[in-house]
């Protein structure tokens, strides 16, 4: 799992701006899920949902940095009971120590891009180098020498990249130099014909980035050699990177976008390289034919779409997550599935694949039938989303909503504003049709579906208030 890796920055998902040959290999040799979504587009809650198979309001993890209750049921614990050896390496970001793992070696909090300290089964260790490479080194060491080879295993191999502030590794820091990366068509979005929270959000490429984001100054923990490499890549160009226009102007947005997107894609390239290292080990060790490989992210990310970076909103680029699965003998090579699937489903999917029991209190559904090429008549036709975190970080208003194959209804409930999008006629979600009389029937149907899903998933009414969620943290 990567952090903040948008599906539209993966070749297999049709990226126009980069190539990811190793990640694409998983799709080529397995299944690509075209409509994979998250239930709460923010790091800590998404990770908690993946572990538990439960929505934020059930597993108790609503916010970034909130402490996850590790005493509760998780799929790694259930795998241990089924005879699996379990491990997690890399980004954890759940506040509490991992439970349900025989081995863990995790970054502290978000972790830096260079020279990361980690905690290995309770003992702090220091590493020198690029974090994406180091996480892979640790994962491969465990796969080769650390596990009990008489047992089946489950490894959660989690990257920090390409999370903000998008610091490239030494192998790719010069990639894309001299190129102009294509801009998204709505980079200069003016947020007309939308609810007010879209305009209020503070994550605009042309206004809200800081000096670390834009590489106008280096991070603090670099070695002398790493700092020299950083200066060689950025300092000359920084001399002409002047803020001659006021924040928010198109010229500044255009300039910031190029720096941002190149650094983001450079980080993705290192992730792809390292995924390739793991796939190579599985091939060389003879494990590939009997190992399920899943590639995903904790949520999507705005790559200049709507003029934004970051995630949080229920808009498509944030809601959608990559999901690629290679399961030799089960997933047909090069297959594509179009059903609505959720990170809520991951726990039950892994449990069924491992022939372990799926507890009745989990709220998702195993994807194994889809992986086998089936199309169940009773598969979900809609999904429920809920985001809680305001005003922290980016001032994205609390909201919930429902998405079907064609439509999306969003309710910013603390300000009582609604949006409705027809994603067939408006795939970029630029014009809400909530007040359009032609969509009155659709609006009523989706409002009823929203209430039905809230009842199904036991979402408390009225919705949790901003103060309630703060108290949880």
Secondary structure, DSSP 8 states (H G I E B T S, - for coil): -BSS--GGGSGGGT-SS---HHHHHHHHTSEEETTEE-SS-SHHHHHHHHHHSS-HHHHT--STT----TTS--HHHHHHHTT-EEEEEE---SSS---S-SEEEEESTT--SBS-EEEETTEEEE--SBHHHHHHHHHHHIIIIIS-TTS-EEEEEE--TT-TT----TTTTTTTTT------TTTT---TTS-HHHHH-S-BTTTS--TTTTTSS--TT--HHHHHHHHHHHHHHHTT----S-TT-HHHHHHHHHHHHHHHHHHHHHHHHHHHHHHHHHHHHT-GGG--EEEEBSS---SSGGGB-S--SSSHHHHB--EEEE-TTTS-TTEEE-S-EEGGGHHHHHHHHTT----TT--S---HHHHTT---TT--SEEEEEE---STTT----EEEEEESSEEEEEETTTTEEEEEETTT-TT--S--TT-GGGHHHHHHHHHHHHHHHHHTT--SS---HHHHHHH-
